């Protein structure tokens, strides 16, 4: 068993994950490669 609390993502990590998910969705819908910028 692991009694440690689960790690929490910060706002920046959440935002970056959302950008990736939305780009994946757009790519699937359009069949095109969607470029996203680097975080920072």
N, CA, C and O atoms as CSV, one atom per row, in Angstrom:
chain,resi,resn,atom,element,x,y,z
A,1,UNK,N,N,0.830,-1.189,0.000
A,1,UNK,CA,C,0.000,0.000,0.000
A,1,UNK,C,C,0.869,1.246,0.000
A,1,UNK,O,O,2.008,1.235,0.467
A,2,UNK,N,N,0.310,2.305,-0.529
A,2,UNK,CA,C,1.012,3.581,-0.594
A,2,UNK,C,C,0.170,4.621,0.135
A,2,UNK,O,O,-0.929,4.961,-0.304
A,3,UNK,N,N,0.693,5.122,1.251
A,3,UNK,CA,C,-0.057,6.083,2.059
A,3,UNK,C,C,0.212,7.526,1.674
A,3,UNK,O,O,-0.235,8.440,2.368
A,4,UNK,N,N,0.931,7.752,0.586
A,4,UNK,CA,C,1.254,9.115,0.172
A,4,UNK,C,C,0.066,9.761,-0.520
A,4,UNK,O,O,-0.735,9.098,-1.180
A,5,UNK,N,N,-0.026,11.071,-0.350
A,5,UNK,CA,C,-1.052,11.846,-1.051
A,5,UNK,C,C,-0.723,11.867,-2.544
A,5,UNK,O,O,0.452,11.921,-2.905
A,6,UNK,N,N,-1.723,11.825,-3.415
A,6,UNK,CA,C,-1.439,11.928,-4.856
A,6,UNK,C,C,-0.883,13.308,-5.190
A,6,UNK,O,O,-1.265,14.309,-4.584
A,7,UNK,N,N,0.015,13.343,-6.155
A,7,UNK,CA,C,0.601,14.616,-6.583
A,7,UNK,C,C,-0.462,15.468,-7.264
A,7,UNK,O,O,-1.345,14.950,-7.947
A,8,UNK,N,N,-0.367,16.764,-7.071
A,8,UNK,CA,C,-1.305,17.681,-7.709
A,8,UNK,C,C,-0.570,18.481,-8.777
A,8,UNK,O,O,0.548,18.948,-8.559
A,9,UNK,N,N,-1.201,18.631,-9.917
A,9,UNK,CA,C,-0.621,19.419,-10.999
A,9,UNK,C,C,-0.910,20.889,-10.760
A,9,UNK,O,O,-1.971,21.252,-10.251
A,10,UNK,N,N,0.034,21.719,-11.129
A,10,UNK,CA,C,-0.170,23.154,-11.011
A,10,UNK,C,C,-0.990,23.682,-12.171
A,10,UNK,O,O,-1.318,22.947,-13.102
A,11,UNK,N,N,-1.314,24.943,-12.108
A,11,UNK,CA,C,-2.138,25.576,-13.140
A,11,UNK,C,C,-1.456,25.531,-14.502
A,11,UNK,O,O,-2.115,25.297,-15.515
A,12,UNK,N,N,-0.147,25.753,-14.539
A,12,UNK,CA,C,0.570,25.744,-15.825
A,12,UNK,C,C,0.529,24.358,-16.458
A,12,UNK,O,O,0.309,24.236,-17.663
A,13,UNK,N,N,0.738,23.319,-15.668
A,13,UNK,CA,C,0.691,21.955,-16.189
A,13,UNK,C,C,-0.707,21.620,-16.689
A,13,UNK,O,O,-0.861,20.963,-17.718
A,14,UNK,N,N,-1.719,22.067,-15.968
A,14,UNK,CA,C,-3.099,21.825,-16.392
A,14,UNK,C,C,-3.390,22.532,-17.709
A,14,UNK,O,O,-4.014,21.961,-18.604
A,15,UNK,N,N,-2.933,23.783,-17.825
A,15,UNK,CA,C,-3.141,24.547,-19.057
A,15,UNK,C,C,-2.448,23.867,-20.233
A,15,UNK,O,O,-3.023,23.747,-21.314
A,16,UNK,N,N,-1.212,23.423,-20.020
A,16,UNK,CA,C,-0.469,22.774,-21.093
A,16,UNK,C,C,-1.127,21.465,-21.514
A,16,UNK,O,O,-1.166,21.140,-22.701
A,17,UNK,N,N,-1.642,20.717,-20.548
A,17,UNK,CA,C,-2.347,19.472,-20.866
A,17,UNK,C,C,-3.603,19.746,-21.681
A,17,UNK,O,O,-3.924,19.002,-22.608
A,18,UNK,N,N,-4.308,20.810,-21.336
A,18,UNK,CA,C,-5.507,21.185,-22.081
A,18,UNK,C,C,-5.155,21.576,-23.512
A,18,UNK,O,O,-5.863,21.200,-24.446
A,19,UNK,N,N,-4.064,22.330,-23.696
A,19,UNK,CA,C,-3.633,22.709,-25.048
A,19,UNK,C,C,-3.357,21.474,-25.896
A,19,UNK,O,O,-3.744,21.415,-27.063
A,20,UNK,N,N,-2.685,20.488,-25.306
A,20,UNK,CA,C,-2.376,19.257,-26.036
A,20,UNK,C,C,-3.658,18.516,-26.397
A,20,UNK,O,O,-3.818,18.062,-27.530
A,21,UNK,N,N,-4.565,18.396,-25.442
A,21,UNK,CA,C,-5.820,17.684,-25.697
A,21,UNK,C,C,-6.633,18.360,-26.796
A,21,UNK,O,O,-7.200,17.685,-27.655
A,22,UNK,N,N,-6.692,19.690,-26.771
A,22,UNK,CA,C,-7.448,20.410,-27.801
A,22,UNK,C,C,-6.782,20.282,-29.165
A,22,UNK,O,O,-7.471,20.180,-30.181
A,23,UNK,N,N,-5.448,20.284,-29.201
A,23,UNK,CA,C,-4.735,20.101,-30.465
A,23,UNK,C,C,-4.968,18.693,-31.008
A,23,UNK,O,O,-5.131,18.515,-32.215
A,24,UNK,N,N,-4.986,17.698,-30.131
A,24,UNK,CA,C,-5.272,16.325,-30.564
A,24,UNK,C,C,-6.671,16.225,-31.163
A,24,UNK,O,O,-6.870,15.580,-32.192
A,25,UNK,N,N,-7.624,16.861,-30.520
A,25,UNK,CA,C,-9.010,16.845,-31.013
A,25,UNK,C,C,-9.097,17.505,-32.385
A,25,UNK,O,O,-9.722,16.968,-33.300
A,26,UNK,N,N,-8.464,18.677,-32.525
A,26,UNK,CA,C,-8.489,19.384,-33.806
A,26,UNK,C,C,-7.818,18.556,-34.897
A,26,UNK,O,O,-8.304,18.502,-36.026
A,27,UNK,N,N,-6.708,17.914,-34.561
A,27,UNK,CA,C,-6.005,17.079,-35.524
A,27,UNK,C,C,-6.874,15.911,-35.974
A,27,UNK,O,O,-6.919,15.582,-37.160
A,28,UNK,N,N,-7.560,15.291,-35.029
A,28,UNK,CA,C,-8.432,14.164,-35.365
A,28,UNK,C,C,-9.580,14.609,-36.264
A,28,UNK,O,O,-9.984,13.875,-37.166
A,29,UNK,N,N,-10.106,15.805,-36.021
A,29,UNK,CA,C,-11.237,16.305,-36.804
A,29,UNK,C,C,-10.831,16.764,-38.202
A,29,UNK,O,O,-11.594,16.609,-39.155
A,30,UNK,N,N,-9.625,17.330,-38.322
A,30,UNK,CA,C,-9.209,17.903,-39.601
A,30,UNK,C,C,-8.259,17.016,-40.396
A,30,UNK,O,O,-8.097,17.197,-41.603
A,31,UNK,N,N,-7.629,16.054,-39.715
A,31,UNK,CA,C,-6.640,15.211,-40.379
A,31,UNK,C,C,-5.318,15.927,-40.595
A,31,UNK,O,O,-4.455,15.431,-41.319
A,32,UNK,N,N,-5.152,17.084,-39.977
A,32,UNK,CA,C,-3.928,17.874,-40.139
A,32,UNK,C,C,-3.081,17.824,-38.879
A,32,UNK,O,O,-3.577,17.534,-37.790
A,33,UNK,N,N,-1.784,18.114,-39.045
A,33,UNK,CA,C,-0.881,18.237,-37.906
A,33,UNK,C,C,-1.103,19.602,-37.279
A,33,UNK,O,O,-1.082,20.619,-37.972
A,34,UNK,N,N,-1.313,19.627,-35.992
A,34,UNK,CA,C,-1.538,20.874,-35.269
A,34,UNK,C,C,-0.296,21.157,-34.429
A,34,UNK,O,O,0.097,20.343,-33.594
A,35,UNK,N,N,0.310,22.301,-34.655
A,35,UNK,CA,C,1.503,22.674,-33.896
A,35,UNK,C,C,1.095,23.505,-32.688
A,35,UNK,O,O,0.242,24.388,-32.776
A,36,UNK,N,N,1.721,23.203,-31.569
A,36,UNK,CA,C,1.495,23.994,-30.361
A,36,UNK,C,C,2.847,24.498,-29.878
A,36,UNK,O,O,3.868,23.831,-30.049
A,37,UNK,N,N,2.843,25.678,-29.273
A,37,UNK,CA,C,4.093,26.267,-28.805
A,37,UNK,C,C,4.593,25.604,-27.537
A,37,UNK,O,O,3.858,24.900,-26.845
A,38,UNK,N,N,5.855,25.846,-27.252
A,38,UNK,CA,C,6.451,25.349,-26.004
A,38,UNK,C,C,5.921,26.138,-24.825
A,38,UNK,O,O,5.636,27.331,-24.928
A,39,UNK,N,N,5.798,25.453,-23.713
A,39,UNK,CA,C,5.368,26.112,-22.472
A,39,UNK,C,C,6.470,27.032,-21.971
A,39,UNK,O,O,7.649,26.835,-22.266
A,40,UNK,N,N,6.066,28.033,-21.211
A,40,UNK,CA,C,7.097,28.862,-20.603
A,40,UNK,C,C,6.810,30.255,-20.648
A,40,UNK,O,O,7.603,31.065,-20.167
